[in-house]
Amino acid sequence: MNRLLMKIEARCGAWLLRLLNATLKWDVQNQPPNGHTCVYAFWHRNLLLLAMQRMFSNAVVMVSSSQDGELIAGPLKYLGYKTVRGSTTRHGSQALKQMIRLAKNHSLAITPDGPKGPVGMIQPGLFQLALLARVPIIPIVAHAEREWVLNSWDRFRVPKPFSRIKVSYGDPISVPSREEFAAAESQLRQAFRELESLLINN
């Protein structure tokens, strides 16, 4: 896809998401303020839901450097996000350095099982980023009352217009040393389970 088409896709994609977002009803719990120094962690399938929920927050999102990633990064730029291109498999160290630098003044956001899974896999780069940037990890879960689920590796979620979206932010998880990576992962998984259970049952 050439640059002109990518720009058109980015602008049109952002416009469509803003239009869809205007129809949604949001129920958000425990949300930190914009600019809160932390790294938000959420499953890749919730990326679209949470991108709409925090529009124009100036958060920094790590997006795959692949062409598929460009389809995500383009609209995000027009929705008030900063993007860093990279993943655990491509340009990972360069992206990590950029994220650490930006962590001083921005919230960070990562999908620990992205960009290609497997589902539920938490890449260690999340904990390395939290450690080196000296910021806590805050888990986020989301639930759409009505949605389309794509036939993709992560069962990507697209909310239907006029649906209600519940979002819950968890308590901060600190990563004081590399020796604490396993404990932090256990805490994060437990937080995801508890937050998802509360959203679905309330």
Secondary structure, DSSP 8 states (H G I E B T S, - for coil): --HHHHHHHHHHHHHHHHHHHTT-EEEEES---TT-SSEEE--GGGHHHHHHHTTTS--EEEE-SSHHHHHHHHHHHTTT-EEEE--SSSSHHHHHHHHHHHTTTS-EEE-TTTTT--TT---THHHHHHHHHT--EEEEEEEESSEEE-SSTT--EEE-TT-EEEEEE---B---SGGGHHHHHHHHHHHHHHHHHHHHH-
